[in-house]
Amino acid sequence: MVPVTNTVNLAEKFAHSEKFKSLFQDGMGLVEESASYLDGKGRENARNLTRSAAMLYGSESMRLTTRLMQLASWLLLQRAANEGEMSREQLLEEKKKIKLEETVNRADHPEWQNMPADFIDLVSRSLALQNRVMSLDAELYGKQASEEKQTSNPVSQQIDLLSAALGAMKQ
């Protein structure tokens, strides 16, 4: 067998492709759409929820916002690297600040079916975007880089603590 030395990194080709530009536009569009919803129609929808549903809505809104800000940061960082605005070393250093991590879908929560349909759609789409970005990140930078970033996130810890405390209060 002859060793292959001229391999093509498909993930890296993707990062410089029109498909990445489409992913970038989709991601940033989702950030804008979510911000607009949460600041407008989402506030109205939240007023009509029961207390326990409103608590879930509040915690999931924070999770959605945090997730989207991390994804937007990753997309912006990748675009800057793609356009030659930073070296790979700079990219890797800045990437350490971004926390891409698995997110638990709360669809099994008893109040989830009471969430507004628009909100559920935004959460679902953000989770799908997160999965795409995490896969691409692992391909581009290796599994070790992804695992290093999956250390505990202080915001997620606080949200989990609040959810647990508020969930205990309602019982």
DRENPA-3360 file (N, C-alpha, C; in nm, 2 decimals, always signed):
BEGIN
1 = MVPVTNTV = +0.08/-0.12/+0.00/+0.00/+0.00/+0.00/+0.09/+0.12/+0.00 ~ +0.05/+0.22/-0.08/+0.12/+0.34/-0.09/+0.05/+0.45/+0.00 ~ +0.13/+0.51/+0.09/+0.07/+0.61/+0.18/+0.02/+0.73/+0.10 ~ -0.10/+0.78/+0.14/-0.15/+0.89/+0.07/-0.10/+1.02/+0.14 ~ -0.04/+1.10/+0.06/+0.01/+1.23/+0.12/-0.06/+1.35/+0.07 ~ -0.14/+1.34/-0.03/-0.21/+1.46/-0.08/-0.36/+1.44/-0.05 ~ -0.39/+1.43/+0.07/-0.53/+1.41/+0.11/-0.60/+1.55/+0.11 ~ -0.73/+1.55/+0.09/-0.80/+1.67/+0.09/-0.89/+1.68/+0.22;
9 = NLAEKFAH = -0.88/+1.78/+0.30/-0.96/+1.80/+0.42/-1.09/+1.86/+0.38 ~ -1.19/+1.77/+0.37/-1.32/+1.82/+0.32/-1.38/+1.93/+0.41 ~ -1.36/+1.92/+0.54/-1.41/+2.02/+0.64/-1.35/+2.15/+0.61 ~ -1.22/+2.15/+0.58/-1.15/+2.28/+0.55/-1.20/+2.34/+0.42 ~ -1.22/+2.25/+0.32/-1.28/+2.30/+0.20/-1.41/+2.36/+0.22 ~ -1.49/+2.30/+0.30/-1.63/+2.35/+0.34/-1.62/+2.48/+0.40 ~ -1.52/+2.50/+0.49/-1.51/+2.62/+0.56/-1.48/+2.74/+0.47 ~ -1.42/+2.71/+0.35/-1.39/+2.82/+0.26/-1.49/+2.82/+0.14;
17 = SEKFKSLF = -1.60/+2.75/+0.15/-1.69/+2.74/+0.04/-1.82/+2.83/+0.05 ~ -1.89/+2.83/-0.05/-2.02/+2.90/-0.05/-2.12/+2.84/+0.05 ~ -2.10/+2.71/+0.08/-2.19/+2.64/+0.18/-2.16/+2.70/+0.31 ~ -2.03/+2.73/+0.34/-2.00/+2.80/+0.47/-2.07/+2.93/+0.48 ~ -2.06/+3.01/+0.37/-2.13/+3.14/+0.36/-2.27/+3.13/+0.39 ~ -2.34/+3.02/+0.34/-2.48/+3.00/+0.36/-2.50/+2.96/+0.51 ~ -2.42/+2.88/+0.56/-2.43/+2.85/+0.71/-2.41/+2.97/+0.79 ~ -2.32/+3.05/+0.76/-2.29/+3.18/+0.83/-2.42/+3.27/+0.82;
25 = QDGMGLVE = -2.47/+3.28/+0.70/-2.60/+3.37/+0.69/-2.71/+3.31/+0.76 ~ -2.73/+3.18/+0.76/-2.84/+3.11/+0.83/-2.82/+3.13/+0.98 ~ -2.70/+3.11/+1.03/-2.67/+3.13/+1.17/-2.70/+3.27/+1.22 ~ -2.64/+3.37/+1.15/-2.66/+3.50/+1.19/-2.81/+3.55/+1.17 ~ -2.87/+3.50/+1.07/-3.02/+3.52/+1.06/-3.10/+3.47/+1.17 ~ -3.06/+3.35/+1.22/-3.13/+3.29/+1.33/-3.11/+3.37/+1.46 ~ -2.98/+3.42/+1.48/-2.96/+3.51/+1.59/-3.05/+3.63/+1.59 ~ -3.06/+3.70/+1.47/-3.14/+3.82/+1.46/-3.29/+3.78/+1.48;
33 = ESASYLDG = -3.33/+3.68/+1.42/-3.47/+3.64/+1.43/-3.51/+3.60/+1.58 ~ -3.42/+3.54/+1.65/-3.44/+3.50/+1.79/-3.45/+3.62/+1.87 ~ -3.35/+3.72/+1.85/-3.35/+3.84/+1.93/-3.48/+3.92/+1.91 ~ -3.52/+3.93/+1.79/-3.64/+4.00/+1.76/-3.77/+3.93/+1.82 ~ -3.77/+3.80/+1.81/-3.88/+3.73/+1.87/-3.89/+3.75/+2.03 ~ -3.77/+3.72/+2.09/-3.77/+3.73/+2.24/-3.80/+3.87/+2.29 ~ -3.76/+3.97/+2.21/-3.78/+4.11/+2.25/-3.92/+4.16/+2.22 ~ -3.99/+4.09/+2.13/-4.13/+4.13/+2.09/-4.23/+4.03/+2.12;
41 = KGRENARN = -4.27/+3.95/+2.02/-4.37/+3.86/+2.03/-4.35/+3.76/+2.14 ~ -4.23/+3.72/+2.17/-4.20/+3.63/+2.28/-4.24/+3.68/+2.41 ~ -4.22/+3.81/+2.43/-4.26/+3.87/+2.56/-4.41/+3.86/+2.58 ~ -4.48/+3.89/+2.47/-4.63/+3.88/+2.47/-4.67/+3.74/+2.50 ~ -4.61/+3.65/+2.43/-4.64/+3.50/+2.45/-4.61/+3.46/+2.59 ~ -4.50/+3.50/+2.65/-4.47/+3.46/+2.79/-4.57/+3.51/+2.89 ~ -4.63/+3.62/+2.87/-4.73/+3.68/+2.96/-4.85/+3.58/+2.98 ~ -4.87/+3.51/+2.88/-4.99/+3.42/+2.88/-4.96/+3.28/+2.93;
49 = LTRSAAML = -4.84/+3.25/+2.98/-4.80/+3.12/+3.03/-4.83/+3.11/+3.18 ~ -4.85/+2.99/+3.22/-4.87/+2.96/+3.37/-4.73/+2.99/+3.43 ~ -4.74/+3.00/+3.56/-4.61/+3.03/+3.64/-4.50/+2.93/+3.61 ~ -4.53/+2.80/+3.61/-4.43/+2.70/+3.59/-4.38/+2.70/+3.45 ~ -4.47/+2.72/+3.35/-4.44/+2.73/+3.21/-4.35/+2.86/+3.19 ~ -4.38/+2.97/+3.25/-4.31/+3.09/+3.24/-4.17/+3.07/+3.29 ~ -4.15/+2.99/+3.40/-4.02/+2.97/+3.45/-3.94/+2.89/+3.35 ~ -4.00/+2.79/+3.29/-3.93/+2.71/+3.19/-3.89/+2.80/+3.07;
57 = YGSESMRL = -3.99/+2.88/+3.03/-3.97/+2.97/+2.92/-3.85/+3.06/+2.95 ~ -3.84/+3.12/+3.07/-3.73/+3.21/+3.10/-3.60/+3.14/+3.10 ~ -3.59/+3.02/+3.16/-3.46/+2.95/+3.16/-3.42/+2.90/+3.02 ~ -3.52/+2.86/+2.94/-3.49/+2.81/+2.81/-3.45/+2.93/+2.71 ~ -3.51/+3.05/+2.74/-3.47/+3.17/+2.67/-3.33/+3.21/+2.69 ~ -3.29/+3.19/+2.82/-3.15/+3.22/+2.85/-3.05/+3.12/+2.78 ~ -3.09/+2.99/+2.78/-3.01/+2.89/+2.71/-3.00/+2.92/+2.56 ~ -3.12/+2.95/+2.51/-3.12/+2.99/+2.36/-3.03/+3.10/+2.33;
65 = TTRLMQLA = -3.04/+3.21/+2.41/-2.96/+3.33/+2.38/-2.81/+3.29/+2.40 ~ -2.77/+3.22/+2.50/-2.63/+3.18/+2.53/-2.58/+3.09/+2.41 ~ -2.66/+3.00/+2.37/-2.62/+2.91/+2.27/-2.60/+2.99/+2.14 ~ -2.69/+3.07/+2.10/-2.68/+3.15/+1.98/-2.56/+3.25/+1.98 ~ -2.53/+3.31/+2.10/-2.41/+3.39/+2.11/-2.28/+3.32/+2.09 ~ -2.28/+3.20/+2.14/-2.16/+3.11/+2.12/-2.14/+3.07/+1.98 ~ -2.26/+3.04/+1.92/-2.25/+3.00/+1.77/-2.22/+3.12/+1.69 ~ -2.27/+3.23/+1.72/-2.24/+3.35/+1.64/-2.09/+3.38/+1.65;
73 = SWLLLQRA = -2.04/+3.37/+1.77/-1.89/+3.40/+1.80/-1.81/+3.30/+1.71 ~ -1.85/+3.17/+1.71/-1.77/+3.07/+1.63/-1.78/+3.11/+1.48 ~ -1.90/+3.14/+1.44/-1.91/+3.17/+1.29/-1.83/+3.30/+1.26 ~ -1.84/+3.40/+1.34/-1.76/+3.52/+1.31/-1.61/+3.50/+1.31 ~ -1.57/+3.42/+1.41/-1.43/+3.38/+1.42/-1.38/+3.30/+1.30 ~ -1.46/+3.21/+1.26/-1.43/+3.13/+1.14/-1.42/+3.21/+1.01 ~ -1.52/+3.30/+1.00/-1.52/+3.39/+0.88/-1.40/+3.48/+0.88 ~ -1.36/+3.53/+1.00/-1.24/+3.62/+1.00/-1.11/+3.54/+0.96;
81 = ANEGEMSR = -1.10/+3.41/+1.00/-0.99/+3.33/+0.97/-1.00/+3.30/+0.82 ~ -1.11/+3.27/+0.77/-1.13/+3.23/+0.62/-1.09/+3.35/+0.54 ~ -1.11/+3.47/+0.58/-1.08/+3.59/+0.50/-0.94/+3.64/+0.53 ~ -0.86/+3.56/+0.61/-0.72/+3.60/+0.63/-0.70/+3.71/+0.73 ~ -0.80/+3.74/+0.81/-0.79/+3.85/+0.91/-0.71/+3.80/+1.03 ~ -0.69/+3.67/+1.05/-0.62/+3.62/+1.16/-0.55/+3.49/+1.12 ~ -0.44/+3.46/+1.19/-0.37/+3.33/+1.17/-0.44/+3.22/+1.24 ~ -0.40/+3.10/+1.20/-0.46/+2.98/+1.27/-0.43/+2.98/+1.41;
89 = EQLLEEKK = -0.31/+3.03/+1.45/-0.27/+3.04/+1.59/-0.36/+3.13/+1.67 ~ -0.39/+3.25/+1.61/-0.48/+3.35/+1.67/-0.62/+3.29/+1.68 ~ -0.66/+3.22/+1.57/-0.79/+3.16/+1.57/-0.81/+3.06/+1.69 ~ -0.71/+2.97/+1.70/-0.71/+2.87/+1.81/-0.71/+2.93/+1.95 ~ -0.64/+3.04/+1.96/-0.63/+3.11/+2.09/-0.77/+3.17/+2.12 ~ -0.83/+3.24/+2.02/-0.96/+3.30/+2.04/-1.07/+3.19/+2.06 ~ -1.06/+3.08/+1.99/-1.16/+2.97/+2.00/-1.17/+2.92/+2.14 ~ -1.07/+2.93/+2.22/-1.07/+2.88/+2.36/-1.18/+2.95/+2.44;
97 = KIKLEETV = -1.22/+3.07/+2.40/-1.32/+3.15/+2.47/-1.46/+3.10/+2.43 ~ -1.47/+3.03/+2.33/-1.61/+2.99/+2.28/-1.64/+2.85/+2.34 ~ -1.76/+2.84/+2.39/-1.80/+2.71/+2.46/-1.91/+2.65/+2.37 ~ -1.87/+2.56/+2.29/-1.97/+2.48/+2.21/-1.99/+2.35/+2.29 ~ -2.11/+2.32/+2.34/-2.13/+2.21/+2.42/-2.26/+2.15/+2.39 ~ -2.27/+2.02/+2.42/-2.40/+1.95/+2.40/-2.51/+2.01/+2.48 ~ -2.62/+2.03/+2.43/-2.73/+2.09/+2.51/-2.85/+1.99/+2.52 ~ -2.90/+1.98/+2.64/-3.01/+1.89/+2.66/-3.14/+1.96/+2.60;
105 = NRADHPEW = -3.21/+1.88/+2.52/-3.34/+1.93/+2.47/-3.44/+1.91/+2.58 ~ -3.51/+2.01/+2.62/-3.60/+2.01/+2.73/-3.74/+1.96/+2.68 ~ -3.75/+1.90/+2.57/-3.88/+1.86/+2.51/-3.96/+1.76/+2.60 ~ -3.88/+1.70/+2.69/-3.95/+1.60/+2.78/-4.00/+1.67/+2.91 ~ -3.97/+1.79/+2.93/-4.02/+1.87/+3.04/-4.18/+1.87/+3.04 ~ -4.25/+1.85/+3.15/-4.39/+1.85/+3.14/-4.46/+1.98/+3.09 ~ -4.39/+2.09/+3.10/-4.44/+2.22/+3.05/-4.41/+2.25/+2.91 ~ -4.32/+2.17/+2.85/-4.27/+2.20/+2.72/-4.38/+2.22/+2.61;
113 = QNMPADFI = -4.48/+2.13/+2.62/-4.59/+2.14/+2.52/-4.67/+2.27/+2.54 ~ -4.65/+2.34/+2.65/-4.72/+2.47/+2.67/-4.64/+2.59/+2.62 ~ -4.52/+2.56/+2.57/-4.43/+2.67/+2.51/-4.49/+2.72/+2.38 ~ -4.47/+2.85/+2.35/-4.52/+2.90/+2.22/-4.46/+2.82/+2.10 ~ -4.53/+2.79/+2.00/-4.48/+2.72/+1.88/-4.36/+2.79/+1.82 ~ -4.36/+2.92/+1.81/-4.25/+3.00/+1.75/-4.12/+2.98/+1.83 ~ -4.14/+2.97/+1.96/-4.03/+2.96/+2.05/-3.97/+2.82/+2.04 ~ -4.05/+2.72/+2.03/-4.01/+2.58/+2.01/-3.93/+2.57/+1.88;
121 = DLVSRSLA = -3.98/+2.63/+1.78/-3.92/+2.63/+1.65/-3.78/+2.69/+1.66 ~ -3.76/+2.81/+1.72/-3.63/+2.87/+1.74/-3.54/+2.78/+1.81 ~ -3.58/+2.72/+1.92/-3.50/+2.63/+2.00/-3.45/+2.51/+1.91 ~ -3.54/+2.45/+1.84/-3.51/+2.34/+1.76/-3.41/+2.38/+1.65 ~ -3.43/+2.49/+1.59/-3.34/+2.53/+1.48/-3.20/+2.57/+1.54 ~ -3.20/+2.62/+1.66/-3.07/+2.66/+1.72/-2.99/+2.53/+1.76 ~ -3.06/+2.43/+1.80/-3.00/+2.30/+1.83/-2.94/+2.23/+1.71 ~ -3.02/+2.24/+1.60/-2.97/+2.19/+1.47/-2.85/+2.26/+1.42;
129 = LQNRVMSL = -2.85/+2.39/+1.44/-2.73/+2.47/+1.40/-2.61/+2.44/+1.49 ~ -2.64/+2.42/+1.61/-2.53/+2.39/+1.71/-2.47/+2.25/+1.67 ~ -2.55/+2.15/+1.63/-2.50/+2.02/+1.59/-2.41/+2.04/+1.47 ~ -2.45/+2.12/+1.37/-2.38/+2.14/+1.25/-2.24/+2.20/+1.28 ~ -2.24/+2.31/+1.36/-2.12/+2.38/+1.40/-2.03/+2.29/+1.48 ~ -2.08/+2.21/+1.57/-2.00/+2.13/+1.65/-1.93/+2.02/+1.57 ~ -2.00/+1.96/+1.47/-1.95/+1.86/+1.38/-1.84/+1.93/+1.29 ~ -1.86/+2.04/+1.24/-1.76/+2.11/+1.16/-1.64/+2.15/+1.24;
137 = DAELYGKQ = -1.66/+2.19/+1.37/-1.55/+2.23/+1.45/-1.47/+2.11/+1.48 ~ -1.53/+1.99/+1.51/-1.45/+1.87/+1.54/-1.37/+1.83/+1.42 ~ -1.43/+1.84/+1.30/-1.36/+1.81/+1.18/-1.24/+1.91/+1.15 ~ -1.26/+2.03/+1.17/-1.16/+2.13/+1.14/-1.05/+2.13/+1.24 ~ -1.08/+2.12/+1.37/-0.98/+2.14/+1.47/-0.95/+2.01/+1.56 ~ -1.02/+1.90/+1.53/-1.00/+1.78/+1.60/-1.08/+1.76/+1.72 ~ -1.10/+1.64/+1.75/-1.19/+1.60/+1.86/-1.13/+1.66/+1.99 ~ -1.00/+1.66/+2.01/-0.94/+1.71/+2.14/-0.98/+1.85/+2.16;
145 = ASEEKQTS = -0.98/+1.93/+2.06/-1.01/+2.08/+2.08/-1.16/+2.09/+2.12 ~ -1.25/+2.00/+2.06/-1.39/+2.01/+2.10/-1.41/+1.96/+2.25 ~ -1.33/+1.86/+2.29/-1.34/+1.81/+2.42/-1.29/+1.91/+2.52 ~ -1.18/+1.98/+2.49/-1.13/+2.08/+2.58/-1.23/+2.19/+2.61 ~ -1.31/+2.22/+2.51/-1.41/+2.33/+2.52/-1.53/+2.29/+2.60 ~ -1.55/+2.16/+2.61/-1.67/+2.11/+2.67/-1.66/+2.11/+2.83 ~ -1.56/+2.18/+2.88/-1.55/+2.19/+3.02/-1.68/+2.27/+3.07 ~ -1.70/+2.27/+3.20/-1.83/+2.32/+3.25/-1.84/+2.47/+3.22;
153 = NPVSQQID = -1.96/+2.51/+3.18/-1.99/+2.65/+3.14/-2.06/+2.71/+3.26 ~ -2.00/+2.82/+3.32/-2.06/+2.88/+3.43/-2.20/+2.93/+3.41 ~ -2.24/+2.98/+3.29/-2.37/+3.02/+3.27/-2.47/+2.90/+3.27 ~ -2.43/+2.79/+3.21/-2.51/+2.67/+3.21/-2.53/+2.62/+3.35 ~ -2.42/+2.62/+3.43/-2.43/+2.58/+3.57/-2.53/+2.66/+3.65 ~ -2.53/+2.80/+3.63/-2.62/+2.88/+3.70/-2.77/+2.86/+3.65 ~ -2.79/+2.84/+3.52/-2.92/+2.81/+3.47/-2.97/+2.68/+3.53 ~ -2.89/+2.57/+3.54/-2.92/+2.45/+3.60/-2.96/+2.46/+3.74;
161 = LLSAALGA = -2.88/+2.54/+3.82/-2.91/+2.56/+3.96/-3.05/+2.64/+3.97 ~ -3.07/+2.74/+3.89/-3.20/+2.81/+3.90/-3.31/+2.72/+3.86 ~ -3.30/+2.64/+3.76/-3.41/+2.55/+3.72/-3.44/+2.45/+3.83 ~ -3.33/+2.40/+3.89/-3.35/+2.30/+4.00/-3.42/+2.37/+4.12 ~ -3.37/+2.48/+4.16/-3.43/+2.55/+4.27/-3.58/+2.59/+4.24 ~ -3.60/+2.65/+4.13/-3.74/+2.69/+4.09/-3.83/+2.57/+4.07 ~ -3.78/+2.46/+4.02/-3.85/+2.34/+4.00/-3.89/+2.28/+4.14 ~ -3.80/+2.29/+4.24/-3.83/+2.24/+4.37/-3.93/+2.32/+4.44;
169 = MKQ = -3.93/+2.45/+4.41/-4.03/+2.55/+4.47/-4.17/+2.52/+4.43 ~ -4.19/+2.48/+4.30/-4.32/+2.46/+4.25/-4.39/+2.33/+4.30 ~ -4.31/+2.24/+4.35/-4.37/+2.11/+4.40/-4.43/+2.12/+4.53;
% end
